[in-house]
Amino acid sequence: MFTYVKAKNFKSLKDIEFNLNKTKNKTNNLIVIYGENGSGKTNIVELFKFLQQLIFFRATDMTMNNVPKDFWKMKDDIIDKLPLELKNMLDLSLNLKEYRTIDEKEATEIEYGFKIDDKEGFYYIKFDDEIIEEKLYYMADKQRAYLFTVEKADMGIKRFLNEKIFKNEKYNDELNEIINKYWGKYPFLSLISYEIFEKNKEYVFNNINKNLFKIINHIIFMSVHVHKGAPKIFYDQLYKKVRLYDIQEGYLKKEDLNQIKIYENILNIFFTEAYADIKEVRYKLTEKENEYYYELFFYKMIGGKIKAIPYRMESDGTIRILKQFDTLVGALLGETVIIDEIDNGIHDVLMKNIITSIQSEITGQLIITTHNTLLLEILPADYIYILSTDYNGNKVINAIKEYGIKIQKNNNARDLYFKGIFGGIPTTDYINFEEIKYALEDSQLNKETVCNEET
């Protein structure tokens, strides 16, 4: 679980601290973030996406370097004509500049506090156009200590690799050589992750303490949905325990058919309870050589008869729920799940029912942004966070419990939020569309006058 995040000069977040703790010793497993449009809620989610991308930074670059040159020529020819979502899918490399506050000279700094096996630690990174400083603090054997620190110095790179984590002197020499070659462009966490992919895993695992891999694995197993731009980062799909690569359709080997049965079961439980007209959810299988093609169908009551409807003919809201469903399953299995604009295209009451039902079953951590104010009526104050912005663009994110206001039936959080008590709500009461209309009419009149004069 994440316990806090601190960020300076990250996108629109100039200086912010996000405390995810319920009490001093207990961390919230559900975080629901509110804020007005453009307040920076997506950038809060981007903080977590950025951490996951850091892990794969080196591996992604090396993979993309092996792509044929003809692909890059084609990419350059068509990139400007593609929708933003497809652009981001083609551009998988991490550009540090994109995560910095615009026109900011000071470096970007981020610190992630976390808890694994009830032991707390933190990861810190500082960068401008490249990495300036990086450190990781967690359990080194039986005591907490820095697992590693790396930073730029006047005479090159200053580093510390804890001997209780990096146990083999010969392998440490290899790691120091890698740091000298690549650190700065890539963070050390990314270099270690690439070692796992590139070399014999057993060799790496035998030479590095398992506590470091616990941290890397937890970051890999995160699921991050960012509504703006790229879809859920694709790497997490490669490492899931019991998951279909695509919940809606795809190909599956014969020995993996049990996954279909698992998903049919849980999708039936969910959709038959959430939708009045859905009576069954079933996968249709078509055998093709050594594989099966599977496609999801909804069996719906239409005009008194049950009809099989392929998932692609369902509403945008239902398809969005499907896309997020596999992610939500992760929160039930102990993973960290972060979803931006979870309610987009989904009925308020349905989303309220989903969150109400799932909150007591979460064994990992679920962090969401939303505009669904019905949740304010039913969630404990510990879970509700408001991101507010002042007139200077400074942002603050706090749980509403920190305001010290007693929440009760006739003074509920939803009413208080609408009154602007917590901030994070649009302050403009009236937009003068009459004036906009007159401006448009004046523009049209001027255009006609110019045309007449030219004629």
Sequence and secondary structure as in RCSB ss.txt:
>XXXX:A:sequence
MFTYVKAKNFKSLKDIEFNLNKTKNKTNNLIVIYGENGSGKTNIVELFKFLQQLIFFRATDMTMNNVPKDFWKMK
DDIIDKLPLELKNMLDLSLNLKEYRTIDEKEATEIEYGFKIDDKEGFYYIKFDDEIIEEKLYYMADKQRAYLFTV
EKADMGIKRFLNEKIFKNEKYNDELNEIINKYWGKYPFLSLISYEIFEKNKEYVFNNINKNLFKIINHIIFMSVH
VHKGAPKIFYDQLYKKVRLYDIQEGYLKKEDLNQIKIYENILNIFFTEAYADIKEVRYKLTEKENEYYYELFFYK
MIGGKIKAIPYRMESDGTIRILKQFDTLVGALLGETVIIDEIDNGIHDVLMKNIITSIQSEITGQLIITTHNTLL
LEILPADYIYILSTDYNGNKVINAIKEYGIKIQKNNNARDLYFKGIFGGIPTTDYINFEEIKYALEDSQLNKETV
CNEET
>XXXX:A:secstr
 EEEEEEEEETTEEEEEEE BSSSS B SEEEEE  TTSSHHHHHHHHHHHHHHHHHHHHHHHHHTS HHHHHHH
HHHGGGS HHHHHHH  S  GGGGB TT  S EEEEEEEEETTEEEEEEEEESSSEEEEEEEEEETTEEEEEEEE
EEETTEEEEEE TTTB  HHHHHHHHHHHHHHBTTB HHHHHHHHHHHS HHHHHHHB HHHHHHHHHHHT EEE
 SSSS S GGGGGS SS  SSSSEEEEEGGGTHHHHHHHHHHHHHHHHH SSEEEEEEEEEEETTEEEEEEEEEE
EETTEEEEEEGGGS HHHHHHHHHHHHHHHHHTT EEEESSTTTTS HHHHHHHHHHHGGG SSEEEEE   GGG
GGTS GGGEEEEEE TT  EEEEEGGGGT   BTTB HHHHHHTTSS  S       HHHHHHHHHHHHHHHHHH
HHHH 
